[in-house]
Amino acid sequence: MTLGLSIALWILLSLGRDLFDRLRHGRSPWQALRRLSLSYWGMVLGHLGVAVTIVGATVVSHYAVEQSVRMAPDTSVSVAGYQFTMTGINDRRGPNYLADTAVIEVQRGDSRRRFVMQPEKRLYLATGMPMTQVALSPGLFRDLYVAMGEDLGDGSWAMRIQYKPFVRWLWLGGLLMALGGVLAVADKRYRRVRPATPVQEGQG
């Protein structure tokens, strides 16, 4: 983990130093910024995307948590600092399936803020095939997943709970790199057409 974060930090510090050097050589920072080309900003975004991707991959690979637990109504489990409490199981009929829906309240530590996640176990009537509908709580710094497993009897269910920090930084890094490539291609210097050289008589 230390190696990955060190590489990301080295990329960010190098970008910051290069930008600082370019800005200090102008009469004013604003004028220096205006002189920077699109290809330069494309390079900055591309390298920034690499750093963000490295951070996301490093953190999620070391701090992701996955637990399989047994839950029934009015029971709670703690995963990665979050308290998951099942408040009930509801039956629901969809357009072509029957579903058991778990209602789970989630609270982080001692925070008063709570939110609800509702994973489902569906049985499709046409095929008789059971499917799991995962409940997702997304965020910039973490994603929470709850999936229902099998009915264990006596009102309890098998549940799989996952905590993945910084997983969205993988997508964010990719978007930054793609945007950097678009800016670089949009630079006018790469779209100049070289004039054709006239062929002199007697050549060819």
ChimeraX commands (.cxc) that place a marker at each C-alpha (Angstrom):
marker #1 position 0.00,0.00,0.00 radius 0.5
marker #1 position 2.81,2.41,0.86 radius 0.5
marker #1 position 4.34,1.97,-2.59 radius 0.5
marker #1 position 1.07,2.75,-4.40 radius 0.5
marker #1 position 0.33,5.88,-2.37 radius 0.5
marker #1 position 3.95,7.02,-2.71 radius 0.5
marker #1 position 3.74,6.76,-6.51 radius 0.5
marker #1 position 0.46,8.72,-6.54 radius 0.5
marker #1 position 1.95,11.40,-4.28 radius 0.5
marker #1 position 5.07,11.65,-6.47 radius 0.5
marker #1 position 2.88,12.20,-9.56 radius 0.5
marker #1 position 0.85,14.91,-7.82 radius 0.5
marker #1 position 3.92,16.70,-6.46 radius 0.5
marker #1 position 5.59,16.61,-9.88 radius 0.5
marker #1 position 2.49,18.12,-11.51 radius 0.5
marker #1 position 2.25,20.79,-8.84 radius 0.5
marker #1 position 5.91,21.74,-9.18 radius 0.5
marker #1 position 5.71,21.92,-12.97 radius 0.5
marker #1 position 2.60,24.11,-12.85 radius 0.5
marker #1 position 4.18,26.36,-10.23 radius 0.5
marker #1 position 7.29,26.82,-12.36 radius 0.5
marker #1 position 5.20,27.78,-15.39 radius 0.5
marker #1 position 3.10,30.29,-13.43 radius 0.5
marker #1 position 5.96,32.10,-11.75 radius 0.5
marker #1 position 7.64,32.95,-15.06 radius 0.5
marker #1 position 4.75,35.13,-16.23 radius 0.5
marker #1 position 3.89,38.71,-15.36 radius 0.5
marker #1 position 0.84,37.45,-13.50 radius 0.5
marker #1 position -0.51,33.97,-12.72 radius 0.5
marker #1 position -3.63,34.70,-14.79 radius 0.5
marker #1 position -1.63,35.59,-17.89 radius 0.5
marker #1 position 0.54,32.51,-17.41 radius 0.5
marker #1 position -2.55,30.32,-17.17 radius 0.5
marker #1 position -3.96,31.77,-20.38 radius 0.5
marker #1 position -0.75,30.89,-22.24 radius 0.5
marker #1 position -0.94,27.22,-21.29 radius 0.5
marker #1 position -2.09,25.08,-24.18 radius 0.5
marker #1 position -4.88,22.51,-24.25 radius 0.5
marker #1 position -2.31,19.78,-24.74 radius 0.5
marker #1 position -0.64,20.83,-21.48 radius 0.5
marker #1 position -3.94,20.66,-19.57 radius 0.5
marker #1 position -4.58,17.32,-21.22 radius 0.5
marker #1 position -1.25,16.10,-19.87 radius 0.5
marker #1 position -2.14,17.41,-16.39 radius 0.5
marker #1 position -5.54,15.67,-16.38 radius 0.5
marker #1 position -4.07,12.45,-17.75 radius 0.5
marker #1 position -1.43,12.24,-15.02 radius 0.5
marker #1 position -3.96,13.28,-12.40 radius 0.5
marker #1 position -6.21,10.44,-13.58 radius 0.5
marker #1 position -3.34,7.98,-13.21 radius 0.5
marker #1 position -2.74,9.17,-9.62 radius 0.5
marker #1 position -6.45,8.95,-8.74 radius 0.5
marker #1 position -6.67,5.43,-10.20 radius 0.5
marker #1 position -3.62,4.29,-8.23 radius 0.5
marker #1 position -5.10,5.66,-4.99 radius 0.5
marker #1 position -8.44,3.96,-5.65 radius 0.5
marker #1 position -6.90,0.59,-6.53 radius 0.5
marker #1 position -4.52,0.71,-3.56 radius 0.5
marker #1 position -7.10,1.65,-0.94 radius 0.5
marker #1 position -9.88,-0.68,-2.11 radius 0.5
marker #1 position -7.50,-3.65,-2.34 radius 0.5
marker #1 position -6.28,-3.15,1.24 radius 0.5
marker #1 position -9.35,-1.92,3.10 radius 0.5
marker #1 position -12.32,-3.59,1.40 radius 0.5
marker #1 position -14.40,-5.66,3.83 radius 0.5
marker #1 position -16.81,-8.47,2.99 radius 0.5
marker #1 position -18.80,-10.45,5.55 radius 0.5
marker #1 position -21.48,-13.11,5.28 radius 0.5
marker #1 position -23.86,-12.86,8.25 radius 0.5
marker #1 position -27.14,-14.28,9.49 radius 0.5
marker #1 position -29.84,-11.66,9.99 radius 0.5
marker #1 position -33.44,-11.69,11.16 radius 0.5
marker #1 position -35.86,-8.83,11.90 radius 0.5
marker #1 position -34.68,-6.65,14.83 radius 0.5
marker #1 position -31.10,-7.97,14.65 radius 0.5
marker #1 position -28.00,-5.88,13.99 radius 0.5
marker #1 position -24.47,-6.49,12.77 radius 0.5
marker #1 position -21.48,-4.16,12.58 radius 0.5
marker #1 position -19.29,-4.08,9.46 radius 0.5
marker #1 position -16.45,-1.59,8.86 radius 0.5
marker #1 position -17.83,0.88,11.38 radius 0.5
marker #1 position -21.39,0.74,10.01 radius 0.5
marker #1 position -24.34,-0.67,11.94 radius 0.5
marker #1 position -26.78,-2.69,9.82 radius 0.5
marker #1 position -30.18,-3.35,11.42 radius 0.5
marker #1 position -32.87,-5.42,9.72 radius 0.5
marker #1 position -36.25,-3.91,10.51 radius 0.5
marker #1 position -38.37,-6.34,8.53 radius 0.5
marker #1 position -38.98,-8.53,5.47 radius 0.5
marker #1 position -41.63,-7.55,2.94 radius 0.5
marker #1 position -43.24,-9.62,0.20 radius 0.5
marker #1 position -43.62,-7.90,-3.14 radius 0.5
marker #1 position -45.00,-8.92,-6.52 radius 0.5
marker #1 position -43.34,-7.50,-9.60 radius 0.5
marker #1 position -44.50,-7.63,-13.22 radius 0.5
marker #1 position -43.03,-11.12,-13.73 radius 0.5
marker #1 position -41.54,-12.12,-10.38 radius 0.5
marker #1 position -42.16,-12.57,-6.66 radius 0.5
marker #1 position -39.71,-10.89,-4.30 radius 0.5
marker #1 position -38.71,-10.99,-0.65 radius 0.5
marker #1 position -37.38,-7.54,0.26 radius 0.5
marker #1 position -35.26,-6.92,3.33 radius 0.5
marker #1 position -35.50,-3.49,4.93 radius 0.5
marker #1 position -32.16,-2.62,6.51 radius 0.5
marker #1 position -31.35,0.61,8.34 radius 0.5
marker #1 position -27.71,1.66,8.19 radius 0.5
marker #1 position -26.00,3.97,10.63 radius 0.5
marker #1 position -22.33,4.94,10.79 radius 0.5
marker #1 position -20.87,4.81,14.28 radius 0.5
marker #1 position -22.53,7.26,16.64 radius 0.5
marker #1 position -23.91,9.42,13.82 radius 0.5
marker #1 position -27.62,10.17,13.96 radius 0.5
marker #1 position -27.92,10.05,10.20 radius 0.5
marker #1 position -29.53,6.85,8.96 radius 0.5
marker #1 position -30.47,5.55,5.56 radius 0.5
marker #1 position -32.30,2.47,4.31 radius 0.5
marker #1 position -31.05,-0.26,1.98 radius 0.5
marker #1 position -33.46,-2.80,0.45 radius 0.5
marker #1 position -31.88,-5.88,-1.13 radius 0.5
marker #1 position -34.22,-8.37,-2.77 radius 0.5
marker #1 position -34.42,-12.07,-3.51 radius 0.5
marker #1 position -36.53,-12.51,-6.64 radius 0.5
marker #1 position -38.17,-15.60,-8.12 radius 0.5
marker #1 position -39.02,-15.16,-11.80 radius 0.5
marker #1 position -42.29,-16.90,-12.62 radius 0.5
marker #1 position -41.56,-17.80,-16.25 radius 0.5
marker #1 position -38.31,-19.66,-15.58 radius 0.5
marker #1 position -38.53,-20.42,-11.86 radius 0.5
marker #1 position -35.02,-18.97,-11.53 radius 0.5
marker #1 position -34.11,-17.07,-8.34 radius 0.5
marker #1 position -32.10,-13.85,-8.73 radius 0.5
marker #1 position -30.50,-11.49,-6.23 radius 0.5
marker #1 position -31.06,-7.74,-6.47 radius 0.5
marker #1 position -28.16,-6.08,-4.67 radius 0.5
marker #1 position -28.81,-2.89,-2.67 radius 0.5
marker #1 position -26.16,-0.22,-3.25 radius 0.5
marker #1 position -25.34,2.91,-1.28 radius 0.5
marker #1 position -22.79,4.84,-3.41 radius 0.5
marker #1 position -20.45,7.58,-2.29 radius 0.5
marker #1 position -17.29,9.38,-3.35 radius 0.5
marker #1 position -15.21,7.74,-0.62 radius 0.5
marker #1 position -17.03,4.43,-0.12 radius 0.5
marker #1 position -19.66,2.09,-1.53 radius 0.5
marker #1 position -21.83,-0.23,0.54 radius 0.5
marker #1 position -23.42,-3.37,-0.91 radius 0.5
marker #1 position -25.99,-5.67,0.69 radius 0.5
marker #1 position -27.13,-8.88,-0.99 radius 0.5
marker #1 position -29.67,-11.43,0.23 radius 0.5
marker #1 position -28.71,-15.08,0.23 radius 0.5
marker #1 position -30.85,-18.04,1.17 radius 0.5
marker #1 position -33.77,-18.23,3.58 radius 0.5
marker #1 position -32.33,-20.00,6.64 radius 0.5
marker #1 position -35.69,-20.66,8.28 radius 0.5
marker #1 position -37.10,-19.21,11.53 radius 0.5
marker #1 position -37.32,-15.82,9.78 radius 0.5
marker #1 position -33.59,-15.37,9.29 radius 0.5
marker #1 position -31.67,-14.88,6.05 radius 0.5
marker #1 position -28.09,-15.17,4.90 radius 0.5
marker #1 position -26.75,-11.73,3.99 radius 0.5
marker #1 position -23.54,-10.63,2.29 radius 0.5
marker #1 position -22.36,-7.15,3.23 radius 0.5
marker #1 position -19.50,-5.41,1.44 radius 0.5
marker #1 position -17.67,-2.18,2.21 radius 0.5
marker #1 position -15.44,-0.86,-0.59 radius 0.5
marker #1 position -13.62,2.43,0.06 radius 0.5
marker #1 position -12.53,4.66,-2.83 radius 0.5
marker #1 position -13.82,2.18,-5.41 radius 0.5
marker #1 position -15.36,5.01,-7.46 radius 0.5
marker #1 position -11.94,6.59,-7.79 radius 0.5
marker #1 position -11.17,3.87,-10.33 radius 0.5
marker #1 position -13.92,5.25,-12.59 radius 0.5
marker #1 position -13.01,8.85,-11.78 radius 0.5
marker #1 position -9.38,8.24,-12.74 radius 0.5
marker #1 position -10.43,6.70,-16.04 radius 0.5
marker #1 position -12.70,9.66,-16.81 radius 0.5
marker #1 position -9.91,12.13,-16.04 radius 0.5
marker #1 position -7.52,10.29,-18.35 radius 0.5
marker #1 position -10.12,10.21,-21.12 radius 0.5
marker #1 position -10.82,13.92,-20.70 radius 0.5
marker #1 position -7.10,14.62,-20.80 radius 0.5
marker #1 position -6.84,12.77,-24.09 radius 0.5
marker #1 position -9.73,14.77,-25.55 radius 0.5
marker #1 position -8.11,18.07,-24.53 radius 0.5
marker #1 position -4.79,17.04,-26.03 radius 0.5
marker #1 position -6.39,16.08,-29.34 radius 0.5
marker #1 position -8.37,19.35,-29.38 radius 0.5
marker #1 position -5.16,21.41,-29.29 radius 0.5
marker #1 position -4.95,23.50,-32.48 radius 0.5
marker #1 position -1.30,22.68,-32.93 radius 0.5
marker #1 position -2.20,19.10,-33.76 radius 0.5
marker #1 position -4.84,20.14,-36.30 radius 0.5
marker #1 position -2.71,22.33,-38.54 radius 0.5
marker #1 position -2.60,21.15,-42.12 radius 0.5
marker #1 position 0.81,21.31,-43.71 radius 0.5
marker #1 position 0.71,22.97,-47.15 radius 0.5
marker #1 position 1.35,20.63,-50.02 radius 0.5
marker #1 position 4.76,21.00,-51.65 radius 0.5
marker #1 position 4.36,21.76,-55.38 radius 0.5
marker #1 position 5.98,19.26,-57.69 radius 0.5
marker #1 position 8.49,20.90,-59.99 radius 0.5
marker #1 position 8.60,20.06,-63.65 radius 0.5
marker #1 position 11.00,17.36,-64.53 radius 0.5
marker #1 position 10.50,15.52,-61.25 radius 0.5
marker #1 position 8.69,12.26,-60.86 radius 0.5
marker link #1:1,2 radius 0.2
marker link #1:2,3 radius 0.2
marker link #1:3,4 radius 0.2
marker link #1:4,5 radius 0.2
marker link #1:5,6 radius 0.2
marker link #1:6,7 radius 0.2
marker link #1:7,8 radius 0.2
marker link #1:8,9 radius 0.2
marker link #1:9,10 radius 0.2
marker link #1:10,11 radius 0.2
marker link #1:11,12 radius 0.2
marker link #1:12,13 radius 0.2
marker link #1:13,14 radius 0.2
marker link #1:14,15 radius 0.2
marker link #1:15,16 radius 0.2
marker link #1:16,17 radius 0.2
marker link #1:17,18 radius 0.2
marker link #1:18,19 radius 0.2
marker link #1:19,20 radius 0.2
marker link #1:20,21 radius 0.2
marker link #1:21,22 radius 0.2
marker link #1:22,23 radius 0.2
marker link #1:23,24 radius 0.2
marker link #1:24,25 radius 0.2
marker link #1:25,26 radius 0.2
marker link #1:26,27 radius 0.2
marker link #1:27,28 radius 0.2
marker link #1:28,29 radius 0.2
marker link #1:29,30 radius 0.2
marker link #1:30,31 radius 0.2
marker link #1:31,32 radius 0.2
marker link #1:32,33 radius 0.2
marker link #1:33,34 radius 0.2
marker link #1:34,35 radius 0.2
marker link #1:35,36 radius 0.2
marker link #1:36,37 radius 0.2
marker link #1:37,38 radius 0.2
marker link #1:38,39 radius 0.2
marker link #1:39,40 radius 0.2
marker link #1:40,41 radius 0.2
marker link #1:41,42 radius 0.2
marker link #1:42,43 radius 0.2
marker link #1:43,44 radius 0.2
marker link #1:44,45 radius 0.2
marker link #1:45,46 radius 0.2
marker link #1:46,47 radius 0.2
marker link #1:47,48 radius 0.2
marker link #1:48,49 radius 0.2
marker link #1:49,50 radius 0.2
marker link #1:50,51 radius 0.2
marker link #1:51,52 radius 0.2
marker link #1:52,53 radius 0.2
marker link #1:53,54 radius 0.2
marker link #1:54,55 radius 0.2
marker link #1:55,56 radius 0.2
marker link #1:56,57 radius 0.2
marker link #1:57,58 radius 0.2
marker link #1:58,59 radius 0.2
marker link #1:59,60 radius 0.2
marker link #1:60,61 radius 0.2
marker link #1:61,62 radius 0.2
marker link #1:62,63 radius 0.2
marker link #1:63,64 radius 0.2
marker link #1:64,65 radius 0.2
marker link #1:65,66 radius 0.2
marker link #1:66,67 radius 0.2
marker link #1:67,68 radius 0.2
marker link #1:68,69 radius 0.2
marker link #1:69,70 radius 0.2
marker link #1:70,71 radius 0.2
marker link #1:71,72 radius 0.2
marker link #1:72,73 radius 0.2
marker link #1:73,74 radius 0.2
marker link #1:74,75 radius 0.2
marker link #1:75,76 radius 0.2
marker link #1:76,77 radius 0.2
marker link #1:77,78 radius 0.2
marker link #1:78,79 radius 0.2
marker link #1:79,80 radius 0.2
marker link #1:80,81 radius 0.2
marker link #1:81,82 radius 0.2
marker link #1:82,83 radius 0.2
marker link #1:83,84 radius 0.2
marker link #1:84,85 radius 0.2
marker link #1:85,86 radius 0.2
marker link #1:86,87 radius 0.2
marker link #1:87,88 radius 0.2
marker link #1:88,89 radius 0.2
marker link #1:89,90 radius 0.2
marker link #1:90,91 radius 0.2
marker link #1:91,92 radius 0.2
marker link #1:92,93 radius 0.2
marker link #1:93,94 radius 0.2
marker link #1:94,95 radius 0.2
marker link #1:95,96 radius 0.2
marker link #1:96,97 radius 0.2
marker link #1:97,98 radius 0.2
marker link #1:98,99 radius 0.2
marker link #1:99,100 radius 0.2
marker link #1:100,101 radius 0.2
marker link #1:101,102 radius 0.2
marker link #1:102,103 radius 0.2
marker link #1:103,104 radius 0.2
marker link #1:104,105 radius 0.2
marker link #1:105,106 radius 0.2
marker link #1:106,107 radius 0.2
marker link #1:107,108 radius 0.2
marker link #1:108,109 radius 0.2
marker link #1:109,110 radius 0.2
marker link #1:110,111 radius 0.2
marker link #1:111,112 radius 0.2
marker link #1:112,113 radius 0.2
marker link #1:113,114 radius 0.2
marker link #1:114,115 radius 0.2
marker link #1:115,116 radius 0.2
marker link #1:116,117 radius 0.2
marker link #1:117,118 radius 0.2
marker link #1:118,119 radius 0.2
marker link #1:119,120 radius 0.2
marker link #1:120,121 radius 0.2
marker link #1:121,122 radius 0.2
marker link #1:122,123 radius 0.2
marker link #1:123,124 radius 0.2
marker link #1:124,125 radius 0.2
marker link #1:125,126 radius 0.2
marker link #1:126,127 radius 0.2
marker link #1:127,128 radius 0.2
marker link #1:128,129 radius 0.2
marker link #1:129,130 radius 0.2
marker link #1:130,131 radius 0.2
marker link #1:131,132 radius 0.2
marker link #1:132,133 radius 0.2
marker link #1:133,134 radius 0.2
marker link #1:134,135 radius 0.2
marker link #1:135,136 radius 0.2
marker link #1:136,137 radius 0.2
marker link #1:137,138 radius 0.2
marker link #1:138,139 radius 0.2
marker link #1:139,140 radius 0.2
marker link #1:140,141 radius 0.2
marker link #1:141,142 radius 0.2
marker link #1:142,143 radius 0.2
marker link #1:143,144 radius 0.2
marker link #1:144,145 radius 0.2
marker link #1:145,146 radius 0.2
marker link #1:146,147 radius 0.2
marker link #1:147,148 radius 0.2
marker link #1:148,149 radius 0.2
marker link #1:149,150 radius 0.2
marker link #1:150,151 radius 0.2
marker link #1:151,152 radius 0.2
marker link #1:152,153 radius 0.2
marker link #1:153,154 radius 0.2
marker link #1:154,155 radius 0.2
marker link #1:155,156 radius 0.2
marker link #1:156,157 radius 0.2
marker link #1:157,158 radius 0.2
marker link #1:158,159 radius 0.2
marker link #1:159,160 radius 0.2
marker link #1:160,161 radius 0.2
marker link #1:161,162 radius 0.2
marker link #1:162,163 radius 0.2
marker link #1:163,164 radius 0.2
marker link #1:164,165 radius 0.2
marker link #1:165,166 radius 0.2
marker link #1:166,167 radius 0.2
marker link #1:167,168 radius 0.2
marker link #1:168,169 radius 0.2
marker link #1:169,170 radius 0.2
marker link #1:170,171 radius 0.2
marker link #1:171,172 radius 0.2
marker link #1:172,173 radius 0.2
marker link #1:173,174 radius 0.2
marker link #1:174,175 radius 0.2
marker link #1:175,176 radius 0.2
marker link #1:176,177 radius 0.2
marker link #1:177,178 radius 0.2
marker link #1:178,179 radius 0.2
marker link #1:179,180 radius 0.2
marker link #1:180,181 radius 0.2
marker link #1:181,182 radius 0.2
marker link #1:182,183 radius 0.2
marker link #1:183,184 radius 0.2
marker link #1:184,185 radius 0.2
marker link #1:185,186 radius 0.2
marker link #1:186,187 radius 0.2
marker link #1:187,188 radius 0.2
marker link #1:188,189 radius 0.2
marker link #1:189,190 radius 0.2
marker link #1:190,191 radius 0.2
marker link #1:191,192 radius 0.2
marker link #1:192,193 radius 0.2
marker link #1:193,194 radius 0.2
marker link #1:194,195 radius 0.2
marker link #1:195,196 radius 0.2
marker link #1:196,197 radius 0.2
marker link #1:197,198 radius 0.2
marker link #1:198,199 radius 0.2
marker link #1:199,200 radius 0.2
marker link #1:200,201 radius 0.2
marker link #1:201,202 radius 0.2
marker link #1:202,203 radius 0.2
marker link #1:203,204 radius 0.2
view
